Amino acid sequence: MIEALKKALEGVEHGLDLDSLHIMPKDDFTSLTEGHKAALEDTKVKSNKIGQEILLKSLKNDLGLDFENRKDPEAFKKALEAKFTKSDGTPNEDIKDLQSKFDKALEEKESEILGIKNTYKMESDNKTIRESLRSEFSQFEGKTNYKTDDLVTIALSKNEFSVVDGKVFKSKDGEVVQDDMYKTTDSNKFANTMMLEDGYIKKADGGRVIGDETKGGKYTMEQYMAAAESNGENVNGQEFAQKLDSDVKSGKVEL
């Protein structure tokens, strides 16, 4: 039949590999394909069995189980129950110890993750607070003897702030402060109140600004800080910030 087909297709471009072509009865073809399917299923069953045996062997070693017929899942199950349960079916001390260790490790990891989240939030909030205060105090440049960053430092040394929905508010013990009218103090209101009510704005006297002149006995900020450090003062403490504030207002320190 193949030869007849070759003769019929002589001179015709067909692209068929007639030498590799096999023609068989339908029943023979069905038997062949069914045989392949059966072989494939048999291979899958054997593969699953081998995989199961490898898993049982690994679990036996990891859990320290001792049982015969290591390829039998039921034998593994009985050995597992014998090791980790009492005769009445309740967990024995080994499994309780494992559970306790797992719970403790999980609690430690959760605590560690929470600590990382809190640290990130605190650092993020501190950055937001400083940037907000710096922006508000910058509007007073030229109107005060203080540099913007010095005003931010003074504000932070005497007050507490919190970030709520991206905005900065004056707070106490982590709670936003409200006045008698339940109004809050955001960074803008705080900066204006501090500058206008606490005397940080330069005062004019006869057309001249007090503190603009350099007189004997005055310190530059660099000299003042150097003298404080040489005297062993804590220049990062609140007490020093208050002293610096007072000396700047009195004109002892020139900014």
C-alpha positions in Angstrom: 0.0 0.0 0.0 2.9 2.4 0.7 4.4 1.6 -2.7 1.1 2.3 -4.4 0.9 5.6 -2.5 4.5 6.5 -3.6 3.6 5.8 -7.2 0.5 7.9 -7.1 2.3 10.8 -5.7 5.2 10.7 -8.1 5.9 14.2 -9.5 3.7 15.8 -6.9 5.1 18.1 -4.2 3.7 16.8 -0.9 6.4 17.0 1.8 5.5 13.6 3.2 8.2 11.3 4.5 6.8 8.2 2.9 9.7 6.0 4.1 8.7 6.6 7.7 5.0 6.2 7.1 3.3 3.1 8.6 -0.2 2.0 7.7 -2.0 -0.4 10.0 -5.6 -1.5 10.7 -7.6 0.6 13.1 -7.8 -2.2 15.7 -4.0 -2.5 15.7 -3.6 1.3 16.1 -6.0 1.3 19.0 -4.2 -1.6 20.7 -0.9 0.3 20.3 -2.1 3.6 21.8 -3.9 1.8 24.6 -0.7 0.0 25.4 1.2 3.3 25.6 -1.4 4.8 27.9 -1.2 1.8 30.2 2.6 2.0 30.3 2.4 5.8 31.1 -0.1 5.1 34.0 2.2 2.4 35.3 5.1 4.8 35.2 3.2 7.4 37.1 2.2 4.9 39.8 5.8 3.7 40.2 7.0 7.3 40.4 4.5 8.2 43.1 5.5 5.2 45.1 9.2 6.0 44.8 8.5 9.6 45.9 6.5 8.4 48.8 9.2 6.0 49.9 11.8 8.8 49.7 9.6 11.0 51.8 9.0 8.3 54.4 12.7 7.7 54.7 13.5 11.4 55.2 10.8 11.8 57.8 11.9 8.7 59.6 15.4 10.1 59.9 14.4 13.7 60.7 11.9 12.6 63.5 14.2 9.9 64.9 11.5 7.1 64.3 12.4 3.5 64.5 10.1 1.0 62.7 10.3 -1.9 60.3 9.1 -1.9 56.7 10.1 1.7 56.1 8.2 1.8 52.8 4.8 1.2 54.4 2.9 4.4 55.3 0.9 2.6 57.9 4.0 1.5 59.7 5.2 5.1 59.7 1.9 6.3 61.1 2.0 3.8 64.0 5.6 4.7 64.8 4.7 8.4 64.8 1.8 7.8 67.2 4.0 5.7 69.4 6.6 8.4 69.7 4.4 11.4 70.2 1.3 10.2 72.0 0.6 8.3 75.2 -1.5 5.2 75.5 -4.6 7.3 76.2 -4.1 9.2 72.9 -3.0 12.5 74.5 0.3 14.1 73.3 3.4 13.1 75.3 6.1 15.4 76.6 8.1 15.3 73.4 5.4 16.8 71.3 4.5 19.3 74.0 8.1 20.4 74.1 8.2 20.8 70.3 5.0 22.8 70.4 6.3 25.0 73.2 9.6 25.7 71.3 7.6 26.4 68.1 5.2 28.9 69.9 8.2 30.6 71.6 10.1 31.0 68.3 7.0 32.3 66.6 6.4 34.8 69.4 10.0 36.0 69.2 9.8 36.5 65.4 6.5 38.4 65.7 8.0 40.6 68.4 11.1 41.2 66.2 8.9 42.1 63.2 6.8 44.5 65.4 10.0 46.1 66.7 11.2 46.7 63.2 7.9 48.2 62.2 7.8 50.5 65.2 11.4 51.6 64.7 10.7 52.4 61.0 7.6 54.4 62.0 9.4 56.3 64.7 12.2 57.2 62.4 9.8 58.2 59.6 7.7 60.3 62.1 10.8 62.0 63.4 11.8 63.0 59.9 8.3 64.3 59.1 8.2 66.3 62.4 11.7 67.9 61.7 10.8 68.7 58.1 7.5 70.3 59.1 8.9 72.4 61.8 11.8 73.5 59.6 9.4 74.6 57.0 7.3 76.6 59.4 10.3 78.3 61.2 12.0 79.2 57.9 9.4 81.9 57.3 11.0 83.9 60.2 14.5 84.1 58.6 15.7 87.6 59.0 13.2 88.4 61.7 15.0 86.6 64.5 18.5 86.1 65.9 18.1 82.3 65.6 18.9 80.1 62.7 16.0 77.9 61.5 17.7 74.6 62.7 18.3 76.1 66.1 14.6 77.0 66.4 13.7 73.4 65.5 16.2 72.1 68.1 14.7 74.3 70.8 11.1 73.4 69.9 12.0 69.6 70.1 13.8 70.0 73.4 10.8 71.6 75.1 7.8 69.9 73.3 6.5 66.6 72.0 5.0 66.1 68.6 3.0 63.4 66.9 2.2 62.6 63.3 -1.4 62.0 62.4 -2.4 61.3 58.8 0.8 63.0 57.6 0.3 66.2 59.6 2.3 67.2 62.7 0.6 68.2 65.9 1.8 69.2 69.4 1.2 66.2 71.7 1.8 64.8 75.2 2.5 61.2 76.1 1.7 60.3 72.5 -1.7 62.0 72.5 -2.5 65.1 70.4 -3.0 68.1 72.8 -6.4 69.9 72.6 -7.3 73.2 74.2 -10.5 74.0 76.1 -12.3 74.4 72.8 -11.0 71.0 71.6 -8.8 72.7 69.1 -5.4 71.1 68.2 -2.1 72.8 67.6 -0.5 71.9 64.3 3.1 72.7 63.4 2.1 76.0 61.8 0.2 77.3 64.8 2.9 76.1 67.1 5.7 77.9 65.3 3.8 81.2 65.1 2.8 81.0 68.8 6.4 80.2 69.9 7.9 83.0 67.8 5.4 85.7 68.7 4.7 84.9 72.3 8.1 83.6 73.6 10.1 86.6 72.3 12.1 85.0 69.5 11.4 87.9 67.1 13.9 90.8 67.0 12.7 94.0 68.7 13.4 97.3 67.0 14.8 100.2 69.2 15.1 103.6 67.5 15.4 102.1 64.1 18.1 99.8 65.1 17.7 96.1 65.8 18.9 95.0 69.2 21.5 92.3 69.0 22.7 93.2 65.5 25.8 94.9 66.9 28.8 93.0 68.1 29.8 94.2 71.6 32.4 93.1 74.0 31.5 90.0 76.0 29.5 88.4 73.3 30.1 84.9 72.1 29.7 83.5 68.6 27.7 80.3 68.6 30.9 78.3 67.8 32.7 79.9 70.8 29.7 79.3 73.1 29.4 75.6 72.2 33.2 75.1 72.5 33.2 76.7 75.9 30.3 74.5 77.0 31.9 71.3 75.8 35.2 72.2 77.5 33.2 72.7 80.8 31.8 69.2 80.4 28.2 70.4 79.8 25.7 68.1 78.0 25.1 70.2 74.9 22.4 67.8 73.7 20.4 68.0 76.9 17.2 70.0 77.7 18.9 72.0 80.5 21.6 73.2 78.1 19.0 74.1 75.5 17.1 76.3 78.0 20.4 78.0 79.0 21.3 78.6 75.4 17.8 80.0 74.8 18.2 82.4 77.7 21.7 83.6 76.7 20.6 84.2 73.1 17.7 86.3 74.2 19.9 88.3 76.6 22.3 89.0 73.7 25.2 87.0 75.3 25.4 84.8 72.2 25.4 86.1 68.7 23.9 84.0 66.0 
